[in-house]
Amino acid sequence: MSLAFTRKKMRRREPIQWSGYVCFLPAMVLVGVFKLYPLASGIFYSFTNWRGSPNWHLIGIANYTRMLKDPAFIAAMINAVKVLITLPLWVLIPFVLAFLIFQETPGWRVFRAAFVFPYIIAPVIAGYIFSFVLGLDGPVDQLLRSVGLDVLALQWFGDVRTALWALVGVALWSYFGLGVVIYLAGMSNMPKEVFEAATIDGANWRQQVMHIGIPMLLPTIGYWSVICTAGMLIWFFPYIYAITNGGPGYASMLPEYYIYQVSTRYAEPAYASAMGVVLFLYITAVSLVQIRFMYFNSNTGRRA
């Protein structure tokens, strides 16, 4: 009796299970066509001398060994590590601003809209704007000269010492609003009564951030950190394209822009594929380390 009842129950559930798979299938098809297939193709062609023509053959790891002697690629990867060092700024600045908005600091309604505004500007347009603002005779340099700081009036995008960091500043200005929105979404589930109780107990703003805000938002912080790590090397592309073209020299060259140059200007898609694979492994490794330390408690090994 119980066995027959179980079989009937399973038969009733089958349409529900299949409907779930049907709903899941379009997403899997899209991932397979636009993610997995290009990744597999890139890995395969990285072991060939393919240049877009049907005449190609396998060359083993020649493209990978070539990278070790390519000064442009080495410089681009070093610049990628330099950009990664700025990750704390990408994580902390949006968090602090979002926390101020969450606590309804005076003027928070105006700032909530202002912080998102840079994100809606097309990156290429923002790049051209800042190429003027930070140009040799731009408003920033004129202001510095007017207050007697001529030594700081530099050609920000034309100096090997400042080109990369100027791009970091422009990209951070453009994308920190997205981080503010993500943090505010996470803070929407934080009970304000906890902070009110902490205020009554004498906790200052810094203590509330360190001991209440950060622990409660640790998953959101980890999520935004991973997005920044992967996105940083993609978000810079339009600014490099619009402002520096990777120069002066290789001072502002980053891997994704060099891959674009090799694939299009130099017509070497196989070599570009090999560099893309290395970049993919680099981003994956860094992201996994972040996930390990942001989502898991280092003492117990359990999810925070």
N, C-alpha and C positions, 0 to 999 in steps of 0.2 A: 504493500500500500504506500509506504513512504517512498519506495523507489519510483513508482509510477508518478507520484506527486512531484518528485524532484525532476523527472524528465519533462513533465508538463511545464514546470517552472523554468527549466532551461530553454525549452522551445519558445516560451513567451519572451525570454530575454534576448534571443537571437536577433530579432529585428532591431532592437535597441543597440546592441553591440555593432551590428553592421552599419547602422546609421551613423554611429560614431566614426567608424573607419571611413565612410564615404565623406563625411565632413572633414576628416583629417587628410584625405587624399590630395585635394588641390594644393594645400600648403606643401606637402611632400614633393609634389610634382614641380612646383615652383622652386623649391630648395634644390632639387636634383638638377633642373635645367639651368638655373642661374647661379648656383653655388658649387655643387659637387662636380658637375660635368666640366665647367671651366677650370676648377682646381685640378681635377684629374688630367685634363688636356694640358694644362700648364706644366704639371710635373712630367708628363710624358715628353713634351716638346723640349723641355730643358735638357734632355739627354740627346738631342739631335742638333743638326746644323740648319734647321728649317728657316727659310727666309721668305716664306709666303708662296713658294712655288712647289709644284709636285715633286721636284727632284731634291730629295733630302735623304739622309741616312743617319743612323745612330753614331754618336761620337763619344758615348760614355760620359765621364764627369769632366770633360774638357771645358765646358762652360763654367763649371764651379771652380776649377783650378784657375781659370782666367780671371775670375773675380778677385783672387788673392793678389793679382798683379795690376789691378785696375785702380789707379789713384783716385778717379772720380767716385767709384763705388765705395772705396775705403773711406774717403772723406765724407760721403753721404751717410754711411753707417755711424761714423764718429759723431756727426751732427745729430743723428737720430738719438744717440745716447745723451748728448747735451740737452736736447729737447725733453727727453724723458726725465732729466734731473729737475725740470720745472714742474713736474706733476703735482707736488704739494700745493703750488699756487693755484693750479686748476681745480684742486679739490677743496682747499680751504677758503678761497675768496668767495665762491658761490655759497658755501655753507654759512659763512659769517653773515653775508647779506641776506640769505634766506631766513636765518635765525632772527635777525633784526626785524624783518617783515613779519615773521611769525609772532613776535612779541609786540607787534603793532607800535613800533617806534614812531614818534611824530613824523608825519609825511610819508608813511609807509604805502599808502594807496598810490601816490604819485610815483614813488620809486619802483613799486611793483610793475608798473607799466614801462618805466624808463629802462629797467634792467633787461627787459625782453626785446626792446626796440633794436639794439645792434644785431640780434640774431636773425631778424627778418630782412636785413639788408643783404643783397646778393654779395657773396664773398669777393667776386671780381670787382664789383663797384666799390666795395669797402677798400679793396687793395688800391685802386686808382685814387680814391680819396686820400688815403694815408700816404701814398707816394707824393702827393702835393703837400700835405700837412707836415710830413717829416722830411721834405726835400731840403736841399742846401739853402735855399732862400725862402723856405716855407714859414708859416706862422710860428712854429715852435722855435726854430732857430732865431727868428727875428725877436721873439720874446726874450730868449736867453741873452741875446746881444744887448737888448734894451736895459737889462738889469745887470750888465757887466759880467756875464758868464760866457764870454766869447769862446773860452776853451771848450765848452760843452756844445757849442753850435757846430755840429758835425753833419756830414752827409750820411745820415743814419743807415740808409740802404746801400750806400756805396762804399762803406768802410768795412774791411774784413773783421774788425773788432766788434762791430755793432750790428751788422746786417742780419745775422741769425736771431739775435735777441730782439731786434726791432720787429721781425716777423712774428716772434713768439708773442710780443705785446699786442700786435694787431689781431692775431688769431684768438688770443685770450679775450680781448675786448669783444670780439664777435660772438664767441661761443659761451662765455660764462653765464649769459642769460638762460641758456638751456639748462645749465646746472642748477641755477636758482629755481627754475620751474620744477625740476626733478626733486630737489630737496624739499620744496614746499609741498609737493605731493606726498612725500614721506612724512612730513611734519603734520599733515592733516590728521594722522592717526595718533598723534601724541596728545595726551590729555593735559590741558593747560592748568588743571588743578595741581598737578605735580610741581610745576614751576611756581605757582602761587604759594604752595606750601613751603617750597625751598626758599622763596623770598622772605616769608614770615620767619623762617628759621635762621635767617641772616646770610644766606648764600648770595654771593655777588654774581654779576653777569658771567664772569669767566668761569666760576665754579659750576654754574648751571650748565654752561656749554660743555665743559670737560667731563662732568660727572653724571649729567642727565641727558643732554642733547646728543652727544657723540655715541654713548653706549646704545641709546634707543634707535639711532639712525645708522648703526654700523652696516646693516645690509644695503641700505641706500647709498652709503658712502662707498662701499665696495662696488656696487653696480656702476656708479658714476666714475669711479677710478678705472674700471675696466673699459668703459666707453671712451674715456679720455685717452687711455693708452693706445687703443686701436685707432681711435679717431684722430689723434694728434698727427699721425703720419699721413693721414688722408686730408684732413682739414687744411693743411698748409699748402696743398697743391695750387689752388686758385690764386693765393697770395704770391707764391713764387712765380707763377705764370704771369701775373699782372704787374709785378714790381721788379723782381731781381733776376729772373731766369736762372736762378742758382748761383749767381755771382755776388760780389766780385770774386773771380776765380771759382773755387768750390765752397766759398764761405757760407752760403745759404743753401747749398745743394742738399736735398733730402732724397731718400731712396725712391719714393714713388715718382718724383719728378724726373730723376735720372732714368728710371725704368721707362717712363713715357718718352724721353728723348731717344733712348736706345731703340725702342720699338718703332717709333715713327720717323724721326730724323735720320737715324743711322740704319733703319730697316733691318734690324736683327732681332726678330721676335723670339727666337729660341734663347738667345742670351738674356733677353729681358725676362723671359719666363723663369730662367734659373734664378735671377735676382729676385723675382717675385716670390719664388718658393722660399728663398732664404729670409726675405722680409716676413712672409707668413709664419715661418717657424720662430722668428724673433718675437713677433707680436704674441704668438700663442704661448711661448715660454714665459714671457713677462706677465701675461694675463693670468696664467695658471698660478704663478707665484703670488700674485695679488689676491686671487680667489682663496688660496690656501691661508694667507695671513689675515685677510679681511673677514672671511666667513667662518673661520674655525678658531676656537679658543686655543691658544698656544699651550695652555696648561693641561686641559682635559682632552683636547682633540675633538671636542664636540662643537656642533654649530652654535655660533653665538646667538 
